[in-house]
Amino acid sequence: MLEYISGRIVTHDSDFIGSICINKETGLIHSIQKDNLVSEHSRTLVIFPGFGDIHIHAREDNTGKHNYKEDYVSVSQASINGGVTHIADMPNNPSPPIDDTSYLLKSELKQKASIHVTLYAGIGPGTVPLTTKVPYKVYMGPSIGELYFRSNEELEKTVREYIGENVSFHCEDPDILEKSKNETYHEDRRPSKAETLATDFAIYLIEKYNLQGKLCHYSTKEGLRKIIEAKKRGVNVTCEVTPTHLFFDRSMITDENRRWLQMNPPIREKEDKEYLIQAIKDGYIDYLATDHAPHTQEEKEKGISGVSHLDTYSNFVTYLIKTCNVSLQKIAKICSKNPGDFVNPYLPKEFGKGFGCIQPGYSANFTILNLNRPITITKEMIRSKSGWSPFEGFTFPGSVETVYYRGKRLK
């Protein structure tokens, strides 16, 4: 059984009016037809390869202790609501997936998700690689959870066991965090210097141990400059940026919203934010990744770090397009192609050639945006268990029209 969808089709390397033929039985793309529309209405819609968020916290593990924050059912609902067709879940759970047994336990739980979930395994003091190929996450300093290192020496001793692996780094220097812990504001307790120093060490580890390195949620101009310099000299390093760090800056923090915007790393200066946006346009940012970290409203009021974001992923993308003038093909690169390339090595065979492209044989995942239908974010729209968004009351210039996952319309 075949189905056609049509509109303005945008990928990382193409932009054309046409139709996509979906094989409903396999869930894969059957064929592409340029200059052919099913209906004139579809001309106003932009079809991207399904967006992927490769840095989220679904919270669920075998203990069930944090299921009240989020689980694989609710995180799927939030993802689809935000136009996201696949996610990659971080390992800082009460029972973190750090070996074959704990990873398998979490893998079984994710089967209840209605979209594909890629799992990171955690790297902690004394861990070793799993026997199967998976992506890894390392916390260089304390964040939420107990899976982190207390010194660079301890970190390198462990990382040398992961030669050639795909390792993502949360870059905050533990010594700087310790020295700054008594500052009044969260932004000063986790200063820019903590990120920039940790960046140096992460890049050193990536080079020395031939890692496929990814640096998470970049927030500072100086830290990103170091990544750009490393890229130019051939280091195998990529980086993420979050909607939070692209939209907010420290001048926008008030007594009323301070706790709601608290995250690790924290909101930075306006100069940093503007540099990050320009870096997307210049092609130096590889992923738009939310670091979706759902906490209850009561937890946020007590000062816990983490921002809920999945529900608004695609709405924020329309802000990048229409307000920040980021090109459609750049969006396809950082939201579709690169996230697809990141997870494709770990996908089951039923996904064909994988995610991130609109070509025959790839999974029929699509995020379809209406750039001319504004939307104002309200609390009632949120599907995450967190029940809130930092963008409540803000009007985005466009919205999600439809989401397809393996050929099925989900929204």
C-alpha positions as CSV (number, residue, x, y, z in Angstrom):
1,M,0.0,0.0,0.0
2,L,1.4,3.4,-1.1
3,E,0.6,6.9,0.2
4,Y,1.7,10.3,-1.1
5,I,2.6,13.4,0.8
6,S,3.7,16.6,-0.9
7,G,4.9,20.1,-0.3
8,R,8.2,22.0,-0.2
9,I,10.8,19.2,0.5
10,V,13.9,20.4,2.3
11,T,17.0,18.3,3.2
12,H,20.6,19.2,4.0
13,D,21.4,19.3,0.3
14,S,18.2,20.0,-1.6
15,D,15.1,22.2,-1.6
16,F,12.3,21.5,-4.1
17,I,8.6,21.2,-4.6
18,G,7.5,17.6,-4.9
19,S,5.9,14.5,-3.5
20,I,7.1,11.6,-1.4
21,C,5.7,8.1,-2.0
22,I,5.6,6.0,1.2
23,N,5.4,2.2,1.4
24,K,3.0,1.8,4.3
25,E,3.9,-1.9,4.8
26,T,7.6,-1.4,5.2
27,G,7.5,2.2,6.7
28,L,10.2,3.2,4.2
29,I,10.3,5.8,1.5
30,H,9.4,4.2,-1.9
31,S,10.2,7.1,-4.3
32,I,10.4,10.9,-4.7
33,Q,8.7,12.9,-7.4
34,K,9.9,16.4,-8.1
35,D,7.5,19.1,-9.3
36,N,4.4,17.1,-8.4
37,L,1.9,18.1,-5.8
38,V,-1.0,16.2,-4.4
39,S,-2.8,19.4,-3.6
40,E,-2.0,23.1,-3.9
41,H,-2.5,23.6,-0.2
42,S,0.6,21.5,0.5
43,R,2.7,24.1,-1.3
44,T,2.7,26.2,1.9
45,L,4.1,23.3,4.0
46,V,7.8,22.5,4.5
47,I,8.6,18.8,4.8
48,F,11.9,17.9,6.6
49,P,13.3,14.5,7.3
50,G,12.0,13.7,10.7
51,F,13.7,15.8,13.4
52,G,15.8,14.0,16.0
53,D,16.8,15.2,19.5
54,I,19.9,13.3,20.5
55,H,20.1,14.7,24.0
56,I,17.1,14.1,26.3
57,H,16.4,12.7,29.7
58,A,13.5,10.2,29.7
59,R,14.1,9.4,33.4
60,E,12.8,5.9,33.3
61,D,15.0,3.0,34.6
62,N,14.4,-0.4,36.3
63,T,14.1,1.3,39.7
64,G,11.1,3.4,38.6
65,K,12.3,6.1,41.1
66,H,12.1,9.0,38.6
67,N,9.0,7.9,36.6
68,Y,7.0,10.6,38.3
69,K,9.2,13.1,36.3
70,E,8.9,11.3,32.9
71,D,8.8,7.9,31.4
72,Y,9.0,6.4,27.9
73,V,5.3,6.8,27.2
74,S,5.1,10.5,28.2
75,V,8.5,11.4,26.6
76,S,7.1,9.9,23.4
77,Q,4.0,12.1,23.6
78,A,6.2,15.2,24.3
79,S,8.4,14.4,21.3
80,I,5.6,13.9,18.9
81,N,4.0,17.1,20.2
82,G,7.3,18.9,19.4
83,G,7.7,17.4,16.0
84,V,10.5,15.1,17.0
85,T,10.5,11.6,15.5
86,H,13.4,10.0,17.4
87,I,15.4,10.7,20.6
88,A,18.5,9.6,22.3
89,D,18.3,9.1,26.1
90,M,21.0,10.1,28.6
91,P,22.2,7.6,31.3
92,N,22.2,9.6,34.5
93,N,19.5,7.5,36.1
94,P,19.3,6.2,39.7
95,S,20.4,2.9,38.2
96,P,22.6,4.0,35.3
97,P,23.2,1.8,32.2
98,I,26.9,1.3,32.6
99,D,27.4,-2.4,31.7
100,D,25.7,-5.1,29.5
101,T,23.2,-6.1,32.2
102,S,22.0,-2.6,33.2
103,Y,21.9,-1.5,29.6
104,L,19.7,-4.4,28.6
105,L,17.3,-3.7,31.5
106,K,16.9,-0.1,30.2
107,S,16.6,-1.3,26.6
108,E,13.7,-3.5,27.6
109,L,11.9,-0.5,29.2
110,K,12.2,1.7,26.1
111,Q,10.1,-0.7,24.0
112,K,7.0,1.0,25.3
113,A,8.0,4.2,23.5
114,S,6.0,5.1,20.4
115,I,9.0,6.4,18.6
116,H,12.6,5.1,18.4
117,V,14.8,5.7,21.4
118,T,18.6,5.3,21.2
119,L,20.2,4.7,24.6
120,Y,23.5,6.1,25.8
121,A,25.6,4.0,28.1
122,G,27.2,5.9,31.0
123,I,31.0,6.2,31.6
124,G,31.8,6.5,35.3
125,P,34.9,5.8,37.5
126,G,36.2,2.3,36.6
127,T,33.7,1.4,33.9
128,V,34.6,-0.4,30.6
129,P,33.0,-0.5,27.2
130,L,30.0,-2.7,26.6
131,T,30.2,-5.8,24.4
132,T,27.8,-4.2,21.9
133,K,28.2,-1.0,19.9
134,V,26.5,1.9,21.7
135,P,27.1,5.7,22.2
136,Y,28.5,6.8,25.6
137,K,28.1,9.8,27.8
138,V,30.6,11.1,30.3
139,Y,30.0,13.8,33.0
140,M,33.3,15.6,33.6
141,G,31.9,17.2,36.8
142,P,28.9,17.0,39.1
143,S,25.5,17.6,37.5
144,I,22.2,15.8,38.2
145,G,22.9,12.3,39.5
146,E,25.9,10.5,40.8
147,L,27.5,9.4,37.5
148,Y,30.5,11.8,37.2
149,F,34.2,12.3,37.8
150,R,35.9,14.3,40.6
151,S,39.2,14.9,38.8
152,N,40.7,14.9,35.3
153,E,43.2,12.2,36.3
154,E,40.3,9.9,37.3
155,L,38.5,10.7,34.1
156,E,41.5,9.9,31.8
157,K,42.3,6.7,33.6
158,T,38.8,5.5,32.6
159,V,38.5,7.0,29.2
160,R,41.7,5.3,27.9
161,E,39.6,2.1,28.0
162,Y,37.2,3.6,25.3
163,I,39.6,4.1,22.4
164,G,37.7,4.7,19.2
165,E,34.3,4.8,20.8
166,N,31.5,7.4,20.3
167,V,31.7,9.5,23.5
168,S,29.7,12.6,24.4
169,F,31.1,15.0,27.1
170,H,29.3,17.2,29.5
171,C,32.1,19.9,29.8
172,E,32.3,21.5,33.2
173,D,35.6,21.4,35.1
174,P,35.1,19.9,38.6
175,D,37.8,22.0,40.2
176,I,36.3,25.3,39.0
177,L,32.8,24.1,40.1
178,E,34.2,23.3,43.6
179,K,35.9,26.7,43.9
180,S,32.8,28.6,42.8
181,K,30.1,26.7,44.8
182,N,29.5,29.4,47.3
183,E,28.7,32.2,44.8
184,T,25.2,33.8,45.1
185,Y,23.8,33.0,41.7
186,H,23.7,29.7,39.8
187,E,25.3,31.4,36.8
188,D,28.3,32.3,38.9
189,R,28.5,28.9,40.7
190,R,29.0,27.3,37.2
191,P,31.1,30.1,35.5
192,S,32.1,30.2,31.8
193,K,35.6,29.2,32.8
194,A,34.4,25.8,33.9
195,E,33.2,25.1,30.4
196,T,36.2,26.4,28.6
197,L,38.7,24.6,30.7
198,A,36.8,21.3,30.4
199,T,36.6,21.9,26.6
200,D,40.4,21.9,26.4
201,F,40.6,18.6,28.3
202,A,37.8,16.9,26.4
203,I,39.5,17.8,23.1
204,Y,42.8,16.5,24.4
205,L,41.1,13.2,25.3
206,I,39.3,13.0,21.9
207,E,42.6,13.4,20.1
208,K,44.7,11.2,22.3
209,Y,42.3,8.2,22.4
210,N,40.9,8.6,18.9
211,L,37.3,9.1,20.1
212,Q,34.3,10.1,18.1
213,G,33.8,13.0,20.3
214,K,30.6,15.1,20.8
215,L,30.5,18.1,23.2
216,C,27.1,18.7,24.7
217,H,24.9,21.8,25.1
218,Y,27.5,24.4,24.3
219,S,26.9,27.8,26.0
220,T,30.0,30.0,25.7
221,K,31.7,31.9,22.9
222,E,35.1,31.0,24.1
223,G,34.3,27.3,24.5
224,L,32.8,27.2,21.0
225,R,35.9,28.9,19.5
226,K,38.0,26.1,20.9
227,I,35.8,23.5,19.2
228,I,36.0,25.4,15.9
229,E,39.8,25.5,16.1
230,A,39.9,21.8,16.9
231,K,37.6,21.1,13.9
232,K,39.9,23.1,11.6
233,R,42.9,21.0,12.6
234,G,41.1,17.8,11.9
235,V,39.9,16.7,15.4
236,N,36.9,14.3,15.2
237,V,34.7,16.5,17.3
238,T,31.1,17.7,17.0
239,C,28.9,19.9,19.3
240,E,25.3,20.6,20.4
241,V,23.5,23.7,21.3
242,T,20.1,24.0,23.1
243,P,17.1,26.2,22.5
244,T,17.6,27.6,26.0
245,H,21.1,28.9,25.2
246,L,20.0,30.3,21.8
247,F,17.0,32.2,23.1
248,F,17.7,33.4,26.6
249,D,20.6,35.4,28.0
250,R,21.5,36.5,31.5
251,S,19.9,40.0,31.0
252,M,16.6,38.2,30.6
253,I,16.8,36.4,34.0
254,T,14.6,37.9,36.7
255,D,13.7,36.9,40.2
256,E,10.4,35.4,38.8
257,N,12.0,33.2,36.1
258,R,15.4,32.4,37.6
259,R,14.6,29.0,39.0
260,W,12.7,28.0,35.8
261,L,15.7,28.8,33.6
262,Q,18.2,27.1,35.9
263,M,20.2,24.4,34.0
264,N,23.7,23.0,33.7
265,P,25.5,24.7,32.1
266,P,23.6,27.9,32.9
267,I,22.3,30.7,30.8
268,R,25.2,33.0,29.6
269,E,25.7,36.5,28.4
270,K,24.0,38.1,25.3
271,E,27.4,38.0,23.5
272,D,27.6,34.3,23.9
273,K,24.0,33.7,22.6
274,E,24.6,35.8,19.5
275,Y,27.9,34.0,18.8
276,L,26.1,30.6,19.0
277,I,23.3,31.7,16.6
278,Q,26.0,33.0,14.1
279,A,27.8,29.7,14.5
280,I,24.7,27.8,13.3
281,K,24.6,30.0,10.2
282,D,28.4,29.5,9.6
283,G,28.0,25.7,9.9
284,Y,29.9,25.1,13.1
285,I,27.0,23.8,15.2
286,D,26.2,20.1,14.5
287,Y,23.1,19.5,16.5
288,L,20.1,21.3,17.9
289,A,19.6,19.2,21.0
290,T,17.2,20.2,23.8
291,D,18.8,18.6,26.9
292,H,15.1,18.0,27.8
293,A,15.4,17.6,31.6
294,P,11.9,17.2,33.0
295,H,11.4,18.1,36.7
296,T,8.2,18.8,38.5
297,Q,7.1,22.4,39.2
298,E,7.7,21.7,42.9
299,E,11.3,20.6,42.2
300,K,12.0,23.6,40.1
301,E,10.7,25.9,42.8
302,K,13.2,24.3,45.2
303,G,16.1,25.1,42.8
304,I,16.9,21.9,40.9
305,S,18.6,22.3,37.5
306,G,17.0,21.2,34.2
307,V,14.6,22.7,31.6
308,S,11.7,20.9,29.9
309,H,11.9,21.4,26.1
310,L,10.7,18.5,23.9
311,D,7.2,19.9,23.4
312,T,8.5,23.1,21.8
313,Y,11.3,21.7,19.6
314,S,9.8,22.5,16.2
315,N,8.1,25.7,17.3
316,F,11.5,26.9,18.3
317,V,12.9,25.9,14.9
318,T,10.4,28.3,13.3
319,Y,11.9,31.0,15.5
320,L,15.4,30.2,14.2
321,I,14.1,30.3,10.6
322,K,11.9,33.4,10.6
323,T,13.4,35.5,13.4
324,C,17.1,34.5,13.3
325,N,17.2,33.9,9.5
326,V,18.7,30.4,9.7
327,S,18.3,28.8,6.3
328,L,16.0,25.8,5.8
329,Q,18.9,23.6,4.7
330,K,20.9,24.5,7.8
331,I,17.9,23.4,9.9
332,A,17.7,20.1,8.0
333,K,21.4,19.6,8.7
334,I,21.3,20.2,12.5
335,C,17.8,18.8,13.2
336,S,17.6,15.9,10.7
337,K,20.7,14.8,8.9
338,N,23.3,15.0,11.7
339,P,21.0,13.4,14.3
340,G,20.2,10.7,11.8
341,D,23.9,10.1,11.1
342,F,24.5,9.9,14.9
343,V,22.0,7.2,15.6
344,N,22.0,5.2,12.3
345,P,24.8,2.9,13.3
346,Y,22.7,1.6,16.2
347,L,19.4,1.2,14.4
348,P,17.6,-2.2,13.8
349,K,17.3,-3.4,10.2
350,E,13.6,-2.5,9.9
351,F,14.5,1.2,9.7
352,G,16.2,0.6,6.3
353,K,18.9,3.1,5.5
354,G,18.0,4.9,8.7
355,F,17.0,8.5,9.6
356,G,17.9,12.0,8.4
357,C,17.4,11.8,4.6
358,I,14.5,11.9,2.2
359,Q,15.6,9.2,-0.3
360,P,14.3,5.8,-1.3
361,G,15.0,3.1,1.4
362,Y,15.2,5.6,4.3
363,S,12.7,5.5,7.1
364,A,9.5,7.5,6.3
365,N,10.0,9.9,9.2
366,F,8.9,13.5,8.4
367,T,8.5,16.7,10.4
368,I,6.1,19.0,8.5
369,L,6.0,22.6,9.5
370,N,3.6,25.4,8.7
371,L,5.8,28.5,8.8
372,N,2.8,30.8,8.4
373,R,0.7,29.6,11.4
374,P,1.9,31.2,14.6
375,I,1.4,29.5,17.9
376,T,1.4,30.8,21.5
377,I,2.7,28.3,24.0
378,T,0.5,27.6,27.0
379,K,0.8,25.2,29.9
380,E,-2.1,23.2,28.6
381,M,-0.2,22.3,25.4
382,I,2.6,20.5,27.3
383,R,2.6,16.6,27.1
384,S,5.7,16.1,29.2
385,K,4.9,15.0,32.8
386,S,6.8,18.1,33.9
387,G,3.8,20.1,32.8
388,W,5.6,23.4,32.1
389,S,7.7,25.2,29.5
390,P,10.1,28.1,29.7
391,F,8.4,29.4,26.6
392,E,4.9,29.8,28.1
393,G,3.3,33.0,26.8
394,F,5.7,33.3,23.9
395,T,4.4,33.3,20.4
396,F,6.4,31.4,17.8
397,P,6.1,32.4,14.1
398,G,5.2,28.9,12.9
399,S,4.1,25.5,14.2
400,V,4.0,21.8,13.6
401,E,1.5,20.7,10.8
402,T,2.1,17.0,10.8
403,V,4.5,14.3,12.1
404,Y,5.1,11.0,10.3
405,Y,6.9,8.1,11.9
406,R,7.7,5.0,9.7
407,G,5.0,6.1,7.3
408,K,2.3,6.6,10.0
409,R,0.8,10.0,10.8
410,L,1.2,10.6,14.5
411,K,0.1,14.2,14.8
